[in-house]
């Protein structure tokens, strides 16, 4: 295997092994056999003179050399795809876009944007993964990472897509049972990553009001907090987009109309220093437009 094309094919096989953590899984994705994938991996290791993968009975892991190669391999594949896009006679977008998105937005608003994009571009497929934790971008194999709040990785290019309005909500019954109580005395349902045991709200002049609470319920999952709020257990800070229909039909009400929690940025992160396929650029722009219209 001495051609440029073959070298890229070896890198593509290696990346797929890394992503699937399985030679058989990589073979299924590539439409070939496991022995063929093993031979390609061996050829790449021989060409580079290093061991890239450790294989055991149960799993496949990358060696330090394999981890070092992975971002370079992805970058070269991405740059080659960008070249193909620029010089191909085909205008239609095609290929897979790999996205990591926050759980709530990812299975709510953002998945609708992704669905519309696939309808507009039938040649596109999307690998859609939902995670709220901090990822190691270079090891994940994604084209873009959507994250609420700051992105703790200076090596990435970050674009702010929107800022999410957050307000205090509760059921009419819950608020009726606690008439006359100050917000600090109310039963609170808090989302750990953002509120914890301390509530901070701002008035229209951006003056802060903060106080400590002992939550009636605390969770790291917005759906759990939302369900407890709907059941009338207490009040909670929720994104407006998440509870818009409940506010419209009166299931939930704005418990502090003159106060709002800090708006949280929704960021889009991508690898730096690489040309991206047209499908990724257009998808990111479509997400930006979707956010501008709905957040």
N, C-alpha and C positions, 0 to 999 in steps of 0.2 A: 504494500500500500504506500505509494509514493506521490500521489497527486494531491493537490490542494483540497479537492473535493473529498478525497478519502480521509484526509486529516480532520476536516470538519465533521465528517460522519463519525469518526472515532470520538470526537469531543461530544457530539450529540448523544452517542451511546453512553458515554461516561456520565453526562449530566442526568440522563434518564435513570441510570443506576443509582445515582446519588439521591434523586428525588423519590424514587420508589423504595430505596433501601432493599432492593431485591433484584437479582438477575432475571428471575422468571417474570417479575412484574415489568421490568424494562423490556423484556422480549415481547410480552403481550402488547405493550404500548407501541412498540416499533414494528409489530407485525412480522416478527422473525422468531427464531428458535433460541432457547437458552444457550446451547453450545455455540451458536453464532455470536451471541452477546459476549460470552466468555472469551472467545477468540479475539473479538475486537478490543475488549479490555486488556487482554494480554499483549496485543499489538501496540496499544497506546503506552502501556507500562514499559514495554521493550524500547519503544521509540524515545521515551523520556528518561529511561534509566532509573525509574523510581517505582516503588509499590504504592498504588493509589487506594486500594481497597483491601480490607481484611474481611475474610469470609469465614463464618462459623456455621455450625449446623442450623442455627436458628435465625441469623441475621447477617446483614452486610453493613459495615461501617467504613467511613473514610479514614485513611491515615492522615497525619499532619500534612503530607505532601498532597494528598487528595483534597483536603480542605483548602489548601493554598491554591490549587489549580481551579477549583470550582468557579469562583467569580470570574477568573480570566476566560474560562471556557464559555460561560454564559455571555460574557461581553462579546467574544468573537462570533458566537452564533447570532447574537442580536445584531451586530454590525453587518454580518453577511445577509441577514434577512432584510435589513434596511437597504442594502445595495440592490437586492432583488426587487424590492418595492419600487425603487427609483427607476430601474431600467426595464422592468417588466412591461409588456404591452397590455397586461390585464389591469383593469381599473378596480375590479371588485376586491374587497378586503377578504382575506382568508387566513386561517391559522388559529392557534389557541392563545388566549390571553389569560394569564394566571394572576389572580387577585386575592389579596387577604384584606378582609373588611371587618369592622367591629360588629359584634353579634346583633345588636338591636337595629342599627342602621343597615346592616348587611342583609338582614332578612326582612327588612321593611322597605324603606325608600330606595336604597341603592340597588336592590335586586330588581326593582321595577325598571330602573335605568338600564341595567344590564340586559333585561329581557327585551326592552325596546331596541337596544343596540343590536342584539342578535336578530331581531325581526327585520331591522333595516339592512343588515349585512348577513345574509344567510350562510356565507362561507365561514363565519366566525363561530368558534366554540369557546366557552369560558370555564376555567377551573376556578370555582368560587369557594373560598375557604373563610370561615368565620372564626375570629379570635379576638379577644380583648387584651391579651397579654402582650408584652413587648417581645418582638421577634428579632432574630438575627437575620437580617435581610439577605445577606450574601449566601446563607445556608438554606434559605427557604425555597428559592427557585421561583419567586414571584416577579411579575412585571411591575406591579404597583401595590403599595400598601396604604390602605385608608385607615387613618387613626384619629380618634377623638383625643384632643390635647396634644402636648408637645411630642415631637419625634426625637427620642434620645440617641441619635446617630448622626454625627456631623459629616459622615461620608456620603450621606444621601442628599439628593435635591428635593426640597420640600416646597410644596405649593399649598397655600391656605385656600380651601374651597369655599368655606362659609363659616359663620359663627352661629351657634345654636342658641336660641332663646330658651331660658329655663325659668319656670315659675312654680310657686307653691300651690299644690292642689289637694283637694280632699272631697269626700262625698258630702252632699247637703246634710245627711244624717249625722255624720261625724262632726261637722262644724256646728250643727245644732246642739249636739250633746256637750259642746265645750264653749258655749257662748260666753263672752266676757273674759275668756282666758287670753293672755298674751301669747304670742307665738312661741316664746321660750318655754311656756308651760304646757304646750300642746304635746300629744303623743306623736313622736316623729318616726318616720320610716326612712332610713338613710341608706344611700348607696355608697358603700365603703370607699371606692376609688376617688370619689369626689367630695363627699361630705364628712364621712366618719362621725365623730362625736361633736363636730363644730359646724354650726350653720352660719353662713355669711351671705347677707342680702344687701342690695343697693337700691336707693330711691332714685327718682328721676334726675336728681342732681349728682348722682354717683356717690353720694354719701353712704358709707358702709354702716351696717348694723350687724353685729355678730354676737353669738352667744353659744354656750356649751349646752349639750343635751345628752340625756341618757336614752338612746333610741329604744322605742318599743320593739322595733325590729331593725336589724341591720343585715345587709346582704351585698355581695359583689355582683348580683344579677338584677338587671333592671326589670325583668319580667316578674320576678318574685316581689319586688317592691311595688310594682304597679298593681299586681293582683291583691296585695294586702291593702293598698289604698282603695281599690274598687270595692273591697269587702268592708270598708269603713273602719279599719283598725286605727288609722292615723292619717297624718298629712305627710306629703313627700314633695321633693323637688323633682320635677319631670320636664323633659324637653317638650316644647309646644307641639312639634310635629308628631310626637309619640301619643299625645293625649288630645289632639285636635278634635277628633270625632266625639270623644267623651265630653269635652267642653261644649261642643255644639248641641249635644242632646241632653245636657244637664246631669249626666251621670257623675261627672266631676265638676267642681267649680274652682275658680281662682280664689284661693284663700287669702291672698295678700296683694290686691290689685295695684298697690302703689310700690311694691317691692319686686325685685327680680334677682335671681342668682346670677353670678357672672356668666357671660356667654362663653361657651366652649368652642375653640376652633376645631374644625374638621379639616385635617391635613391629608394631602396626597404626597406620598414619598416614592421616589424612584432612584435607581442607581445613577451615580454621576459618571461623567466621562465616557459616555457611550452613545452611539446613534441608535435610535429605537425604531422598530418596525412601524410602518404607517398605522397598522391596526391598533397598536398601543397608544400612539399619539392621539388618534381620533377618538379612541375610547375614553382617554383621560379628558379630552375636551368635551365630550358628551356628558361625562359626569359633572364637570364644572358647570355646564349649562343647566343640568338637572338640579344641582344644588342652588344655583342662583335663583331658580324659579320656585323652589319649594322650601328652602331653609332660611 
